Amino acid sequence: MPALDALILPRLAKLEAAGLRRRLAACDPSLVDVASNDYLGLSRHPLLIERACAWTKKHGAGSRASRLVAGTSEEVLALERKLARFKGCEAALIFASGFQLNSSVLPALLELGEKPLVFTDRLNHASLHAGLGSVRQIRFRHNDLAHLEELLERYPGPTRWIVTESVFSMDGDTADVAALSALAARHGAYLYLDEAHATGVLGPQGAGLSQGRATVTMGTLGKALGGAGAYVAGSRALIDWLVNRCAGFIYSTAPSPAAFGALEAALELVPQMEAERARLMQMAERLRKALKARGFDTLASTTQIVPAIFGEAQRALEAAQRLREAGLLAVAIRPPTVPAGSARLRFSLSAALTDAQFERLLTAVTRL
Ligand SMILES: *Cc1c(COP(=O)(O)O)cnc(C)c1O
């Protein structure tokens, strides 16, 4: 038996040679962050920090156990009721992370009905793939509802799920949720919608694009909502099922009191942040214009996530380095996170950027 490291090191060398090796880099607080998902700047909002501290003081640094073991405070149940109302659903359930949620909720759903079939957008997030494990995915071309319809006609069945996102994390484009839900209804399929990047940012009061039209909606609490964790929302029966059958909920320690405290504050603030949402969308539009003027493809982005396509991984890495020298933290996204040959810089904007910081970004972009 070779030493484990002897198996690992040549693999790492291969990634390095292809420009695909990932490294944990120390963060440099002097850089202007246009890489993270703190879209409304809430992670540093005084009310979130204050409430996270207050919940920590009251309930402790940790949650001690699964909620099925340690019990659930009335305050957490109230937060879930508030999230459910925000999403236009009967009930909601909070998880410690979105990856954990998608990777464990989907298996619990696929236990239901006979011979479930799953139709997935080609650009779905890794956590959705994790949730589908070895289940055969019937993939439709990205956001191509005509292709989805063709596949639904070709593969009939009593239990069919469409699994997709409302805002795609690497392209920054949106799904047509009204058309998707109509299509799902027409073909007798359930719709599972990931709203990680829409929650807090798009839709009335920042409640996302689903507006009660998906069978199951999930979203994260660590992006625009500024804290940590994720929620799933749908019918009361759905949530009761997950409490009984979803391993990622049952066998995992509840999110920290600090995370619940931050969520409580975010749910008070987010519905009123229309001005921040409007500014965010204006900045994104200006950034797309600047990139296009430099000849970059920004794909179908219409949101706060703006890609600039380079193609080769190495070229995207070099561009990220040049932006770093200009004082900006922008991240090069490479395969396998995005399809081969579509390495890119992924800008994700925040309403917390000052005008001066945003102008610095535009200037740096015009020099790329
Ligand atoms: C970030 C993300 C997740 C995972 O959420 P975490 O809370 O960060 O684990 C799930 N789906 C999509 C589309 C995401 O972008």
The ligand as an SDF file (V2000), in Angstrom:
LIG
                    3D

 15 15  0  0  0  0  0  0  0  0999 V2000
  -23.9830   29.0540   -1.8730 C   0  0  0  0  0  0  0  0  0  0  0  0
  -24.9700   28.1710   -2.5070 C   0  0  0  0  0  0  0  0  0  0  0  0
  -25.4910   27.0660   -1.8270 C   0  0  0  0  0  0  0  0  0  0  0  0
  -24.9170   26.5900   -0.5210 C   0  0  0  0  0  0  0  0  0  0  0  0
  -25.2140   27.4210    0.5410 O   0  0  0  0  0  0  0  0  0  0  0  0
  -24.2330   27.5270    1.7960 P   0  0  0  0  0  0  0  0  0  0  0  0
  -25.0860   28.0420    2.8820 O   0  0  0  0  0  0  0  0  0  0  0  0
  -23.1280   28.4490    1.3880 O   0  0  0  0  0  0  0  0  0  0  0  0
  -23.7210   26.1420    2.0820 O   0  0  0  0  0  0  0  0  0  0  0  0
  -26.5100   26.3590   -2.4290 C   0  0  0  0  0  0  0  0  0  0  0  0
  -26.9740   26.6840   -3.6530 N   0  0  0  0  0  0  0  0  0  0  0  0
  -26.4590   27.7140   -4.3530 C   0  0  0  0  0  0  0  0  0  0  0  0
  -26.9960   28.0330   -5.7040 C   0  0  0  0  0  0  0  0  0  0  0  0
  -25.4320   28.4820   -3.8070 C   0  0  0  0  0  0  0  0  0  0  0  0
  -24.8900   29.4720   -4.5050 O   0  0  0  0  0  0  0  0  0  0  0  0
  1  2  1  0
  2  3  1  0
  2 14  2  0
  3  4  1  0
  3 10  2  0
  4  5  1  0
  5  6  1  0
  6  7  2  0
  6  8  1  0
  6  9  1  0
 10 11  1  0
 11 12  2  0
 12 13  1  0
 12 14  1  0
 14 15  1  0
M  END
$$$$
